[in-house]
Amino acid sequence: MIERAVEIPTPDGTADGFIYYDDDGKKRPGVVELTDIRGIRPATRDMARRLAGQGYVVLLPNVFYRSRRPPVFDFEMQWGTERTMQRFAELTGPITPEAMERDGAAYVEFLSQQPQVAAGPMGAVGYCFSGALALRTAAARADRVRAAASFHGGGLWSDQPTSPHLVLPRVKADLLVGHADQDRSMPAESIARFDQALAAWGGRFTSEVYPRAGHGWAVPDSPVYDEPQAERAFRELSALLERALAA
C-alpha cells in the first residue's frame, strides 16, 4: 500500500493531505475520506489505508488547511475547556457551507486527476462534523460523487437556511447515514426530521441509529470508540461503495 503526501489546490489555498492506493498499476475508483474535528493523525491515516485496501484510491485531505497543518490539536483535547473550544472555533470558523462546497469540489477534482483513479463514479465519507462536508461534496460534484456516507455526523438537520439537508435536491449519490443514539449534536428529533427530508428527496439511502453509541464511536482513537459498531459501519460503507462505484 502506497501512502503519499500531496498538496491539493483549492480556490482558497492549498490543502495538504495524503493519498493511498495499491501500487499494482490498476485504476480504481476514488474516495475522499474526511476526518473528524481532530484532523489527520495516525488513527485517521490507518482508516484511510484500510479503506484503500478494499480496492479504492483514497484521498485524506487536511480539511483544516486554512488554519493549520496536523496535528491540529497539539495538546490534549478536553471538550468544554477554554483552550479546546478556542481551537475548535479556530478550525471550524473558516469552513462555511460555501467553503465546504468549494473544498469538496476541489478534493474530487484533484483525486480524479490522479493516474491511479478510474474514470467514473467516486465516493465521499465523513465523520462527526465532516458528515455534512461529505453531503455537500456530493451536492457540489453530483456529476462524479455517487456514494456518500456520514457516521455520527452532527447538525445534518436544522431549521436554519444553511442546514446541510437543504442540499439534498442536488445530490445524485446513494447515501449511508449512521447516527449515534447518544449525540447532542444530532438528537432524536433532528434525526427524525433528517429522515423526513431524505424520504422527500426520493434518492436511495440508508439511515440508521446505532444503539448505545456516542458521538465519535466509529473512530478508533475516540474515547467512545465502539469496535463492534465501528466494524458494522465499515462493512456497510464497503457495501455502499461496492454497489455504487462498480464499473
C-alpha positions in Angstrom: 0.0 0.0 0.0 1.4 3.4 -1.1 0.9 6.4 1.2 2.0 9.6 -0.5 1.9 13.2 0.8 0.1 15.5 -1.5 -0.7 19.2 -1.9 -4.3 19.9 -3.1 -5.1 23.1 -4.9 -8.4 24.7 -3.8 -10.0 28.1 -4.6 -9.0 29.2 -1.1 -5.4 28.0 -0.9 -3.5 24.7 -0.8 -4.6 21.8 1.3 -2.1 19.2 2.5 -3.0 15.6 2.8 -2.3 12.0 1.9 -3.3 9.6 -0.8 -3.4 5.8 -0.6 -3.5 3.1 -3.3 -2.2 -0.3 -4.2 0.9 0.1 -6.5 -0.1 -2.6 -9.0 -0.9 -0.4 -12.0 -4.7 -0.9 -11.8 -7.0 2.0 -11.9 -9.6 2.1 -9.1 -12.5 4.3 -8.0 -11.6 7.3 -5.9 -12.9 8.0 -2.4 -12.5 11.2 -0.4 -12.2 10.4 3.3 -12.9 13.4 5.6 -11.7 13.5 9.2 -13.4 14.4 12.4 -12.5 17.6 14.3 -9.2 16.1 15.5 -7.9 16.1 11.9 -5.3 13.9 10.3 -3.4 11.7 12.8 -2.3 8.1 13.0 -5.9 6.7 13.5 -7.3 8.5 10.5 -4.4 7.6 8.3 -5.0 3.9 9.3 -8.7 4.3 8.4 -7.8 5.7 5.0 -5.2 2.9 4.4 -7.7 0.2 5.4 -10.4 1.6 3.0 -7.9 1.8 0.2 -7.2 -1.9 0.8 -10.8 -2.6 -0.2 -10.0 -1.6 -3.7 -10.0 2.2 -3.8 -7.7 5.2 -4.2 -8.4 7.2 -1.0 -7.6 10.9 -0.6 -7.3 12.1 3.0 -7.2 15.9 2.9 -6.4 18.2 5.8 -9.8 19.9 5.9 -8.4 22.5 8.3 -5.7 23.7 5.9 -6.9 27.3 6.3 -5.9 27.2 10.0 -3.0 24.8 10.5 -1.3 21.6 9.5 -1.6 18.4 11.5 -1.6 17.8 14.3 -4.4 20.3 14.6 -4.7 19.6 18.3 -1.1 19.7 19.6 -2.4 19.4 23.2 -4.9 17.1 24.9 -8.4 17.8 23.7 -10.8 18.2 26.6 -14.2 19.2 25.5 -15.6 22.3 27.2 -12.3 23.7 28.3 -11.4 27.2 27.1 -8.3 26.1 25.2 -10.1 23.3 23.4 -13.1 25.4 22.5 -10.9 28.2 21.2 -9.1 25.7 18.9 -12.4 24.3 17.8 -13.6 27.7 16.8 -10.3 28.5 15.0 -10.5 25.3 13.0 -14.2 25.3 12.1 -14.9 29.0 11.7 -13.5 29.4 8.2 -15.3 26.3 7.0 -18.6 27.8 6.0 -21.2 25.9 4.0 -19.9 27.7 0.8 -16.3 26.8 1.7 -17.3 23.2 2.2 -18.7 23.0 -1.3 -15.6 24.7 -2.8 -13.3 22.3 -0.9 -15.3 19.2 -1.7 -15.3 20.0 -5.4 -11.6 20.7 -5.3 -10.9 17.4 -3.5 -12.9 15.5 -6.1 -11.2 17.2 -8.9 -7.7 16.6 -7.6 -8.5 12.9 -7.0 -10.0 12.5 -10.4 -6.7 13.7 -12.0 -4.6 11.1 -10.3 -3.3 8.4 -12.8 -4.4 5.6 -10.4 -8.0 6.7 -10.4 -10.5 5.2 -12.8 -12.9 7.4 -14.7 -16.4 7.1 -13.4 -18.2 7.4 -10.1 -16.5 8.4 -6.9 -17.3 8.4 -3.2 -17.0 10.6 -0.1 -17.2 9.7 3.6 -17.2 12.0 6.6 -17.1 11.6 10.4 -18.6 13.9 13.0 -18.6 17.4 11.7 -17.4 16.3 8.3 -20.6 14.2 7.7 -22.0 17.5 6.5 -18.9 18.1 4.3 -19.4 14.7 2.7 -23.0 15.6 1.9 -22.1 19.0 0.5 -19.3 17.4 -1.6 -21.9 15.0 -3.1 -24.0 18.1 -4.0 -21.1 20.1 -5.3 -19.9 17.3 -7.6 -23.0 15.4 -8.3 -21.6 14.5 -11.7 -18.9 12.3 -10.1 -19.9 11.5 -6.5 -22.3 8.7 -6.5 -21.8 7.3 -3.0 -21.6 9.4 0.2 -21.6 8.4 3.9 -21.8 10.1 7.2 -21.0 8.5 10.6 -22.1 10.3 13.8 -22.5 13.4 11.7 -23.5 16.5 13.7 -26.1 19.1 12.7 -27.3 17.4 9.5 -30.7 18.9 10.0 -31.6 22.3 11.5 -34.2 25.0 10.9 -31.5 27.3 9.7 -31.2 28.4 6.0 -27.7 26.9 6.0 -28.8 23.4 7.1 -26.9 20.6 5.2 -30.2 18.8 4.4 -31.2 21.6 2.1 -28.6 20.4 -0.5 -30.3 17.1 -1.0 -32.1 18.1 -4.2 -28.7 18.5 -5.9 -27.4 15.1 -4.7 -27.4 12.1 -7.0 -25.4 9.8 -4.8 -26.5 6.8 -2.8 -26.4 7.9 0.9 -25.5 6.0 4.0 -26.0 7.8 7.3 -25.1 6.2 10.6 -26.3 8.1 13.7 -25.3 7.8 17.3 -28.2 7.4 19.7 -26.4 9.4 22.3 -25.3 12.5 20.4 -26.2 16.0 21.4 -25.1 17.3 18.0 -27.8 15.2 16.3 -30.6 14.4 18.8 -33.5 12.1 18.1 -35.8 14.9 16.9 -33.2 16.1 14.4 -32.6 12.5 13.2 -36.4 12.2 12.6 -36.5 15.4 10.7 -33.5 14.5 8.6 -35.1 11.2 7.8 -38.2 13.0 6.6 -36.0 15.1 4.3 -34.3 12.0 2.9 -37.7 10.4 2.2 -38.9 13.6 0.4 -35.7 13.7 -1.6 -36.5 10.4 -3.2 -33.0 9.1 -3.7 -31.6 5.8 -2.5 -30.5 6.0 1.2 -29.9 4.1 4.4 -30.3 6.0 7.7 -29.7 4.0 10.8 -29.3 4.8 14.5 -26.6 2.8 16.2 -27.7 1.8 19.7 -25.6 2.6 22.7 -23.3 4.7 20.6 -21.8 8.1 21.5 -20.5 10.8 19.2 -17.3 9.5 17.8 -18.0 5.8 18.1 -16.6 4.9 14.6 -13.1 6.4 15.0 -10.5 4.1 16.7 -8.8 6.6 19.0 -12.1 8.2 20.2 -12.9 7.9 23.9 -16.3 6.4 23.0 -15.0 4.1 20.2 -17.2 1.0 19.9 -15.3 -1.6 17.9 -18.3 -3.9 17.1 -20.4 -0.9 15.9 -17.4 0.5 14.0 -16.8 -2.8 12.2 -20.5 -2.9 11.3 -20.2 0.6 9.9 -17.1 -0.3 7.9 -19.0 -3.3 6.4 -21.9 -1.1 5.4 -19.6 1.5 4.0 -17.8 -1.1 2.0 -21.1 -2.5 0.6 -22.3 1.0 -0.3 -19.1 1.7 -2.2 -19.0 -1.6 -4.0 -22.6 -1.2 -5.1 -22.5 2.5 -6.2 -19.0 2.6 -7.6 -19.0 -0.6 -9.6 -17.8 -0.1 -13.1 
